[in-house]
Amino acid sequence: MQLIEEYLQQQSWRNWEQYLDKLPLQAQDRVLDLGCSVGAVSDLFAERAAQVWGIDLNPEFIAYCQAKQQTNQAFLCSDFAALKLQDFKDFNGVWASFSISYSPDPLQFLSALYRHLAPQGWIALLDIACFISGNMSEKSRYYAQVKAFELNSASAGFYDFNFGTKMESLLRQAGFQILLTDTERQDLELNFVGPARADVLACWQARLQRLPRLKAELGNAYPDFCNEFLDHLQSPEHDSRQTLILTIGKKEQCSA
């Protein structure tokens, strides 16, 4: 399965409207969609806001979005660290789903967003906790090793598998007032209970092939880990301990 095919398939599982309905979004808002992937949320923002900029590091995703962009959309292929936030005129909304968890210094980036965000602007972060281990059996021979790998990944400046649990604290440190933290959202792929659907299982199988550092960590045992992990996802006893978290903040003070 190609990565873009995988991401396109996932959009129907996200039920993005359940998150957008929580936002303090107004028709005149100008929104940054950070990590826009194939543009599903950018398209929803285009229906509800005055302007949306979608940013992603994957050129194939950006080309896909640009081929169908609307008049109030613009898409940019860029790393977050290379963004010149001052170029996005008067943006007053930020949406970042499953993306800032890739940042080696999320507090620095969130602080920069706070400085450039228009007064009274809002930010919404959607991410997960215990991305891999939360869908494993705690009885697995690999559970402790995978749990430690997740923790070490963040401290080494790589992907943060537990970013969802840190978002509220990071936003406060960056200067934002917290409006909402919601841990009750459900997702057909990320935190489901019971056996996985066949299409969901196929996406998890593809995802496991995109984890080179976990593969290096487990070495020759990685194929066995993958088989065990996928078997557990298909089990009626599967019960995700992974939490999907939405945190919304607001910039209260006026800009300097």
Buried (B, 14 or more C-beta within 10 A) or exposed (E): EEBBEBBBBBBEBBEBEEBBEBBBBEEEBBBBBBBBBBBBBBBBBBEBBBBBBBBBBBEBBBEBBBEEBEEBBBBBBBEBEEBEBEEBEEBBBBBBBBBBBBBEEBBEBBBBBBBBBBEEBBBBBBBBBBBBBBBBBEEBEBBEBBBEBBEEBBEEEEBBBBBBBBBBEBBBBBBBEBBBBBEEBEBBBBBBEEBBBEEBBBBBBBBBEEBEEBBEBBEEBBEEBBEBBBEBBBEEEBBBEBBBBBBBBBBEEEEE
